[in-house]
């Protein structure tokens, strides 16, 4: 029995030496190898896989800042009422309450996969961020569903309605009178809308509800993330 125990210990030491030796030479592969059993655990979801990229919004959704977690692909807040962004999936699912004349701020979050900045050939090309609303802008309704879609020429598109991306955004009109939505003319931005992280935005063309805003090339890695931020206004009929 002592011999079998000794052999097991020796094999364990050899395996650990090989792992840490690989980690020193190829840190990206080393980290991915150790992270995989955690990130693919049943509590996260069996469909989750670590990929170097290009692949958008591949991490599990979180409503607080965490490493290797994604914000919901789309979220919103009532600016007129001074409301905050969603703090949980339950809040997100309930949607946003808005009175006639309120302005709603919305973000679409994008993050091009990968665990490090050095993924070769991992950049996403011809990236566009688009939002869709049902019913369409300018049409009367008491309930509006707003979605976000990320597209690129070299990776599959990702939508807020896909499983595990947080879901579409619901806007519920108060007062019992159907209202329309319009895009506020101040412009679309890329930046970080949350109060706990400050990133200077830059402005884009107001085409988020049409052909989408063109981001060009989006690198891979945990630091290659951003938010397309825009505002819509509820009519006051």
Secondary structure as the mmCIF struct_conf table of DSSP 4:
data_model
#
loop_
_struct_conf.conf_type_id
_struct_conf.id
_struct_conf.beg_label_comp_id
_struct_conf.beg_label_asym_id
_struct_conf.beg_label_seq_id
_struct_conf.end_label_comp_id
_struct_conf.end_label_asym_id
_struct_conf.end_label_seq_id
HELX_RH_AL_P HELX_RH_AL_P1 UNK A 2 UNK A 25
HELX_RH_AL_P HELX_RH_AL_P2 UNK A 27 UNK A 39
TURN_TY1_P TURN_TY1_P1 UNK A 40 UNK A 40
BEND BEND1 UNK A 41 UNK A 41
TURN_TY1_P TURN_TY1_P2 UNK A 42 UNK A 44
TURN_TY1_P TURN_TY1_P3 UNK A 46 UNK A 47
BEND BEND2 UNK A 53 UNK A 54
STRN STRN1 UNK A 56 UNK A 56
BEND BEND3 UNK A 57 UNK A 57
BEND BEND4 UNK A 59 UNK A 59
HELX_LH_PP_P HELX_LH_PP_P1 UNK A 60 UNK A 60
STRN STRN2 UNK A 61 UNK A 61
BEND BEND5 UNK A 63 UNK A 64
TURN_TY1_P TURN_TY1_P4 UNK A 67 UNK A 68
STRN STRN3 UNK A 70 UNK A 70
BEND BEND6 UNK A 73 UNK A 73
STRN STRN4 UNK A 74 UNK A 78
TURN_TY1_P TURN_TY1_P5 UNK A 79 UNK A 82
HELX_LH_PP_P HELX_LH_PP_P2 UNK A 83 UNK A 86
BEND BEND7 UNK A 87 UNK A 88
HELX_RH_AL_P HELX_RH_AL_P3 UNK A 89 UNK A 94
STRN STRN5 UNK A 96 UNK A 98
TURN_TY1_P TURN_TY1_P6 UNK A 100 UNK A 101
STRN STRN6 UNK A 103 UNK A 111
STRN STRN7 UNK A 112 UNK A 112
BEND BEND8 UNK A 115 UNK A 117
TURN_TY1_P TURN_TY1_P7 UNK A 120 UNK A 121
STRN STRN8 UNK A 124 UNK A 134
BEND BEND9 UNK A 135 UNK A 135
HELX_LH_PP_P HELX_LH_PP_P3 UNK A 136 UNK A 136
TURN_TY1_P TURN_TY1_P8 UNK A 137 UNK A 138
STRN STRN9 UNK A 141 UNK A 141
BEND BEND10 UNK A 142 UNK A 142
STRN STRN10 UNK A 143 UNK A 152
TURN_TY1_P TURN_TY1_P9 UNK A 153 UNK A 154
STRN STRN11 UNK A 155 UNK A 159
TURN_TY1_P TURN_TY1_P10 UNK A 160 UNK A 161
BEND BEND11 UNK A 162 UNK A 162
TURN_TY1_P TURN_TY1_P11 UNK A 163 UNK A 164
BEND BEND12 UNK A 165 UNK A 165
HELX_LH_PP_P HELX_LH_PP_P4 UNK A 168 UNK A 168
STRN STRN12 UNK A 169 UNK A 173
BEND BEND13 UNK A 174 UNK A 176
STRN STRN13 UNK A 179 UNK A 179
STRN STRN14 UNK A 181 UNK A 183
TURN_TY1_P TURN_TY1_P12 UNK A 185 UNK A 186
STRN STRN15 UNK A 188 UNK A 191
BEND BEND14 UNK A 194 UNK A 194
TURN_TY1_P TURN_TY1_P13 UNK A 195 UNK A 196
BEND BEND15 UNK A 197 UNK A 197
STRN STRN16 UNK A 202 UNK A 204
BEND BEND16 UNK A 206 UNK A 206
TURN_TY1_P TURN_TY1_P14 UNK A 208 UNK A 211
STRN STRN17 UNK A 213 UNK A 218
BEND BEND17 UNK A 221 UNK A 221
TURN_TY1_P TURN_TY1_P15 UNK A 222 UNK A 223
STRN STRN18 UNK A 225 UNK A 234
#
